[in-house]
Amino acid sequence: MSLRAEVEQALKQTKLDTFFHRFDASDYNPAIPLGINLFSGLATASTTSESLAADPVFIETIKNFIWSMRR
């Protein structure tokens, strides 16, 4: 068993797992900012900085995120 699995099991046994949010790129993680969750969710295919810069959905998402942080 890997160390991560052992720690996860120990957290569940002691009922501390509700305070710990293990990173999983396929799930929203309430312990990290929305922007990080968005970046994590983008990696469904091979991505380069050029492809991100050319993606209008990505650019709009970043603009909205930055705008929301300025409020």
N, C-alpha and C positions, 0 to 999 in steps of 0.2 A: 504494500500500500504506500502511495506517495505521501510525503509530508503534508501537502495541501489537503489531501483526503483525510488524513489523521486529524488535522486541525479542524476541518469542517465537521467531522464526526464528534470531536470533543466539544465543539461549540453547540451542536445539536443536543448532546447528552446533558449539558449543563444549562440548557435553555437560553443560551446567549446568542444563538444564531439570528434572532430578530434584530440584534444590534450590529450585525456584521453583514455587509452586502458584498458578496464575492463578485468579481468582475466577470461578466459574461457578455460578449459583444452582441448576442442576440436578444438580450433583455434590457429594459430600462433599469438603470441603477439610481435609486433615490439619494444615494450618498455622494454623488458627484454632480457637478453643474450640468445643466441642460446642454450646453455647447459641447461638452466632452461626450455626452450620450449621443449627440447628433454625429459627431466625428466618428464614433465607434460604429454607428449603424451604417455608415457609408461604404465600408469595405466589403462589398458583395462581389467585387471583381477587381482585377488588377487596376490600380489607380496611380496616376502620376500627377504631379503638380500642374502640368499642362492640361490634362484632361479635366481636372477640377476647375481650373481657371476658365475653361470653355463650357462648363456645365451651368446653364442658367438657373437651374433649380438649386444647385449648391451655392451659387453666388447670391441668390435671393435669400436663402436660408441664413447665410452669414450676415448679410445686410440687416435682416430682421433681428438677428441675435444681437448685433452691435447696437442697433437702434434701441432695443429693449434695455440694454445695459446703461445707456445714457440717460434714461428717465429717472 
